[in-house]
Amino acid sequence: MSGAGTARQFWITGPGLGEIVATGLAPRQGGEALVRALYSGISRGTEGLVFRGEVPESQYRTMRAPFQEGELPGPVKYGYSSVGVVQEAPEGSGSGLLGRRVFCLYPHQDIYTAPAGALIVLPDDLPPERAVLAANMETAVNAVWDGGASVGDRVVVIGAGVVGLLTAWLCQGIPGVRVTVVDPDAAKGAAARQLGLELVEQPPAGVEADVVFHASGNPEGLRAALEAAGVEARVVELSWYGDRSVTLPLGEGFHSRRLTLRSSQVGRVPPGRAPRWTTRRRLALALELLRDARLDALVTGESPFDELPEVMARLSRDGTGVLCHRVRYPS
């Protein structure tokens, strides 16, 4: 672990390039806690786009991470899935954080200061190793809200990445719902089975789904999602394409079946819940939902922090069989 006055940070220095740099840690301000990182998670979809320099200029402000330093396209310190232990806590209401394990939407860094209000204490029975999935679970919760899946629905999820599998797992918990997960990468089948989900290579013929979630990151998957949707069904788009254009067959049966295509993005709580739900409440719910040990199947790799530049480069090129990759920090 670095000394209290020095932090080691992962920076994206250019398209496909990253490095770990040491920098002085600013003194802790009033209301801030000092956190030593235990683990962080790589959000391969979004972080991959940022790492490759594929975020369109129009989205630089929208895609800004909560504790980002630098500006897109880079150099930039980017990330939002850090789990650590509080080494110093602010006086007053924040003093109860001392020694607690917490989640923070913070980039990959070994020690950092953050406002006490930005830290969510982990449930006592949630291992910190699994808590790196919190940001993904929060995205999945938002997706289910946006999709409006209900009792007895036929749900199809296209794309068996972490968010897709979490979305399918949440939907499966609704009474009477039948869920099919579609992904051509058979290597993800083991994780799907661990969660009690059915994984197939193609959507079942004539499925006529009530709700379809698309999370493959591939335009072909979105076309398949439109085909799998039944009359008056809702297709929820979870993939983000960065600066790529997507062509869709919005002729054919799109209008006659009166389909709804809607985006889902975790930056906003859906309007119907916004009067009652804050993003902090939603994140706390995500951590509670992660208490199920079966979700460990979604972590398919781990490496030390020092190897992160090479790991990010590799994962951004080829993610076959990869779900969540966890980063481990020195104790």
Secondary structure, 3 states (H helix, E strand, C coil): CCCCCEEEEEEEEECCEEEEEEEECCCCCCCEEEEEEEEEEECHHHHHHHHHCCCCHHHCCCCCCCCCEECCCCCEECCCCEEEEEEECCCHHHHHHCCCEEEECCCCECEEEEEHHHCEECCCCCCHHHHCCHHHHHHHHHHHHHHCCCCCCEEEEECCCHHHHHHHHHHHCCCCCEEEEECCCHHHHHHHHHCCCEEECCCCCCCCEEEEEECCCCHHHHHHHHHHEEEEEEEEECCCCCCCCCCCCCCCCCCCCCCEEEECCCCCCCCCCCCCCCHHHHHHHHHHHCCCHHHHHHEEEEEEHHHHHHHHHHHHHCCCCCCEEEEECCC
